[in-house]
């Protein structure tokens, strides 16, 4: 039987399946929507199984709180068309509601929760069968505290944050902190939350960077003293290119290479260790200011840190935990 374009659009909106697949299913089901949906589900499961190695770079991230408990859930899929579908968003929301109600703490717990007529994992598999896309529950995070706050960035379901406090807090201030976490992507609440391994790695990187900068400064000073523009000889490609343009001569290039090799070796061998350590420690301090939530400049008042904003509101107010999840590569 012939099916109308209105029915095709209606079933596609319900399922998120492709137009051709919807039309074929409706035709075979002779217009029976329930039968057509089942046909799409069965075929989609087979297709989804074949796509198990596909990348799920799109999806829906939702956040919710109930009093002292807040959670983020991420259900991922292949395309933004499916991710923005009402049914996909509803499934994500239903799973989050179940997780909040059960106060689930792990993704495995969430997958086993009852959602509709099946568990959450089965519901995702069934939805995958309808759309034919790979889907996966990819992230689940929670916080608990005397009060909590949540934030869904621009309500686009792509970046969410949750934060917990040690006591009741003004709702606007709590949201501001959640927004700070979204915007500034802190690594920890304060320095104590940054592992020694991360700090040591940053120190090592800072030391190497500082040494390289000191050597580079000495080389540039020597080149300028010899009448050579450092920018003209900062790489082999630039040397060749600038010679062809007539900006430097072959003699200048040979002289520059000798200066670079000699000065680099001499400076590297006589770098003042204490100065290097001091500069590296300063860089570690800057890093900790950037990645520690309490040390960051407040996004609403750059003259204050988050720590100072909280203290002004209530000297006893503390952040006890936070989480952040985004679909974007950062």
N, C-alpha and C positions, 0 to 999 in steps of 0.2 A: 504494500500500500504506500501511497505517497504521503509524506509527512510535511507539515507546514514549517516555514522558516521560524515562525513564532515558537513552535514546540521545540525546534532545534536550539534556539537561543535560550529557551527556558531550561532545558535539560543541561545545556552547557554551563549556564550560570549555577545550576544546582551541583554539578559534578566537577567542573573545571576541566573536563576532558576536551579533546580537540573536536572541531566542527565535523570533520569527516567521520570520526569514530562515533560521535553522537548521532549523526544522521543514519549511519549503518545500524546502530543498536536500536534506534526507534523504528526503523523499517522492519528489522527482523522481529521486533517485539510487537509489531502492528499497532504502534502508538501507545502501548502500555508502558507508562513511565517507570513503574516499579520493576518490571521485567527488563526494561532497557538499562536501568541502573545496575541490575544484577549482572547483565551481560558485560557492561563496561567494567564492573568490578573484577569479574573473572578474567577477562582479557588483560585488564590492567595489571593484575597480580603477576601474570606471566611476563608481561613487558617489564614491570618494575624489577622482577627477579633478574632479568637479563641486564638491567642497568645498575646493578649493585655496585659497580666500580665507578659510577659517575660521581662527579663532584657536586655537593649540595652547598652552593655558595649563596643561595637566597633563603628566605624563611621568614618566620614570625617570632619576635621576642616580646614577651608580655611580662608584666610585673603586677604584683598585688600584695596587700598587707591586711592582716586582721589583728588589731591590737599589738601584741608584742612579737608577732611573727610576720616576716615578709619573705617573699620568694620571687625568683626570676625563672622563667622557663623558655627554652628555645627549641622550636620545631623547625627543622630545616628541609628545604626542597631544592629542586634544580632551577626553576624559573620564577621571576617576579610575578608573572601572570597567576601562577598557582598560589604563590605566597600572599598575594593581595586578595585572593578569593574569600568570600564571606564564610564559606564552609571550612576552609583551612584555618582561618582566624578563630572561628568558633571552636574547632577541635582543640586548638592551642589553649584557648580560654577554658574549655571544659577540663582539660588535663590540669591546668594550673589551679582551678577551683578545687579539684579533687585533692591535689597536693597540699593546698593550704588547709583544707578541712581535716586532712589526716596529719598535718604537721610533718610531712615526709621530709627527711633530711638528705637522702641520696637519690640519684637518678634511677638506680635499680628499684628502690622503693616506689618511685613514681610510675615506672613502667608496669608494675604489678597492680596498681590501683584500678578499681573498677570505674570505667568511663562508659556510660551507656549500657549496652548489653555485653560488653567484653572488657578486658583490661586495656590499659592505655597503649601498651605496645601493639596489641592486636588491632586497636582502633586506628593507629597510625598505619599499620600494614594494610588495613582495609581501605583507608583513604588513598594510600599509594596505589592500590589496585584500581581505584576509580579514575585517577588522573594519569596513571601510567608513568609517574615520575618516582624516582627514588626519594624517600623521606626518612628522616631520622630525628629522634629526640637527642639533641646534641649537647644541651647544657641545662643544668638545674643548680641554682644557688639559693642559699637561705641566710638570714640573719635573725637574731633574737635579742630583745632588750626591753627595757621598761617602756620604751616607745620606739616606733619605727617610722620611716618615711620611704616613699618610692617615687621614681621618676621615669617616665617614658619619653625620651627625647623627641620633641615636636610631634608626639603621638604617631610616629611613623613605624613603630614596632620593629626598629632595627637596633636601637641602643637603649638599654635600661639600666638603672642603678637602684640599689637598696642600701639603707643605712640604719643602724640601731644606736640608740642612746641609753645612757644609764638612768635617765629620769625623764619625766614628761617635759616636752619642749614645745615652744611656739611653732605652730604648723608652718608658717611662712619661713622661719629660720631653718626648720628641718628640710623643707623642700629646697631651700637655697644650698644646703650642704649636699643634697642629692644631685643637684645641678652641677655643683662644683666637681663632684666625682665624675660626672659625665663629661664635662668640658676638659678637665685637667688630667684625667686618668692616673690618679696616684697609685703608687705601688704598696704603700702601707700607711697606717694611721700616723705613726711617728718613727723615729730612728730605730727604736727597739724592735719594730716590726720588719726591718730590713735585715736579711740574713747576713752573717759574717762573710759567707761565700760571695754574695753580691757586692758587699762593700770592698772586699779584697780584689775582686775582679775590676771594680771601678778604679781602685787605687793603681792597679797594674796598668790599666789602659791610660790613666792620667799621667803616670810616670813616663810611659813610652811617648805619649803625645807631647809632653813637656820637653823631653829630650830632643825629639824631632824638631820642635819649634826653635829651641835654642841653637841647634846646629844650622837650621835654615836661616836664622837671623845672622849668624856669623858668616855664612856663605854669601848672603845678599849684601852684607856690608863690604865684604872683600871684592865682590863683583863691581859694586858701585865705585869703590876706590880705584879699580882698574879701568873705569870708564865704560863698563858694560851694563846695559839695562838688564836686571835679573829676569824681567818678564819675557825677554827675548830668548832666553836660554834655559827656561824652566823644564823643558822636556826635549827629547830627541826630535819629535815632530815639529815643535816650535823652532828649533834650530834650523832644520831643513827648510821649513816654510819661510822663515825670516831671511835666510840667505837668498832664497829665490826672489824675494821681494826687494832685496838690496838693502835691508835694514841693518844687517850685520855681515861681516866678512868671514871667510873660512878661517882666517887667522884669529878673529875674535872667538869663534866657536872652539877652536883648539885651545885657546888661552882660558876660556870659560870652563871647559871640561877639566883642565888641569887644576884650576882654582877650586872647583867644586869637589874634586876628589881629595885634594890636599887639605883644604880647610875642614871638610866634613870629618875626615879621619882625625885631625888634630883636635878639633872641638869636641868630638865624641869621647876622646880619650881623656879630656880634662874638664869635664862638666862638674860643677860644684854640687856634690851630692845633697848637702843640706838644703840648698836653694831648690833643687828638683823636688825633694820631699815636701818642702813647704808649699810649693805651687800645686803639687799633686793633692795635698790635703785640702787646699783651698777649693780645688775642683771637686773633690769628694763632697765638701760642704755644700757647694752649689747644687750638686746632683741630689743630695738628700733634701735640700730645700724644694727642689722641683718634684720629687717623687713621694715625699711624705705629706699627707693631707694637711696636717696641722701646721706645717711649715709653709705651705703654699700661700701666695697672695690671693686674697679673697676676690672672687670674680665680680662681686658687687662693690667692693671697696679696696682698690689696689694699695691703699695706704696701710691696710691691716692684713695680718695673716689670718687664716681660718682659726687658729688658736686664740688670737686676740678677739675675734668676733664672738666666739663662744664664751670667752671669759667675760666680755662686756654684757652678754645676755644673762649669764649665770655662772659665777666662779666655780660651781660644783658640777656643771654640765660637762659630760664627756662622751665622745664617740667610742663605742665598744666594738663595732664591727661594720664593715661595708663590703659590698660586692658590685661588680660591673660586668656587663656582657654586651658585646657588639658583634654584628655580622660583618662589619667593615674590617678590612685589613689595615692595621695601624703600625 
